[in-house]
Amino acid sequence: MERTPVSSSNLSSVGYDENNSLLHIEFNSGKVYEYHGVPESVYHDLLNAGSPGGYFHSHIKNVFSCQEI
């Protein structure tokens, strides 16, 4: 999956698989997590957020199940 770089103190890049509703988030630590069942609108909102890290903490973290990949 191709990821798009984002400007954030916590996040490095994000990618989305619309066929499987999977969101990949790469953190500045280098770890990558896959979030399951994420609507495409959430991915677009994350990309367009003034603070991608803040959006992640408010709308993705602890909302969608995830696993480190």
C-alpha positions as CSV (number, residue, x, y, z in Angstrom):
1,M,0.0,0.0,0.0
2,E,1.3,3.4,-0.9
3,R,1.4,5.9,1.9
4,T,1.2,9.7,1.8
5,P,3.6,11.7,4.0
6,V,1.8,14.0,6.5
7,S,3.1,16.9,8.6
8,S,2.8,15.8,12.2
9,S,4.9,15.5,15.3
10,N,3.6,11.9,15.8
11,L,2.6,10.6,12.3
12,S,5.0,10.1,9.4
13,S,2.6,8.8,6.6
14,V,-0.8,7.4,6.0
15,G,-2.3,5.0,3.4
16,Y,-5.7,3.6,2.7
17,D,-7.0,0.4,1.0
18,E,-10.6,1.3,0.0
19,N,-11.4,-2.3,-1.1
20,N,-10.8,-3.6,2.5
21,S,-11.4,-0.4,4.5
22,L,-7.9,-0.6,5.9
23,L,-6.0,2.5,7.1
24,H,-2.2,2.2,7.6
25,I,-0.5,4.8,9.8
26,E,3.3,5.0,10.0
27,F,4.5,6.8,13.2
28,N,7.7,8.8,13.5
29,S,9.1,5.9,15.5
30,G,8.9,3.8,12.4
31,K,6.2,1.5,13.6
32,V,3.2,0.9,11.3
33,Y,-0.3,0.1,12.4
34,E,-3.2,-1.2,10.4
35,Y,-6.7,0.0,11.4
36,H,-9.7,-2.1,10.4
37,G,-13.1,-1.0,9.2
38,V,-12.2,2.6,8.7
39,P,-14.5,4.6,6.3
40,E,-12.8,6.3,3.4
41,S,-14.1,9.7,4.7
42,V,-12.1,9.3,7.9
43,Y,-8.9,8.8,5.8
44,H,-9.6,11.9,3.8
45,D,-10.4,13.9,6.9
46,L,-7.1,12.7,8.4
47,L,-5.2,13.9,5.3
48,N,-6.9,17.3,5.4
49,A,-6.8,17.9,9.1
50,G,-4.9,20.9,10.4
51,S,-3.4,18.6,13.0
52,P,-3.2,15.0,11.7
53,G,-2.0,13.8,15.1
54,G,-4.8,15.5,16.9
55,Y,-7.3,14.0,14.4
56,F,-5.8,10.6,14.9
57,H,-6.2,10.8,18.7
58,S,-9.7,12.1,18.5
59,H,-11.2,10.0,15.7
60,I,-9.1,6.9,15.1
61,K,-7.1,5.8,18.2
62,N,-9.3,3.6,20.5
63,V,-12.1,3.8,18.0
64,F,-11.0,1.2,15.4
65,S,-9.3,-2.1,16.0
66,C,-5.7,-2.2,15.0
67,Q,-2.6,-4.4,14.8
68,E,1.1,-3.5,14.3
69,I,2.4,-4.7,11.0
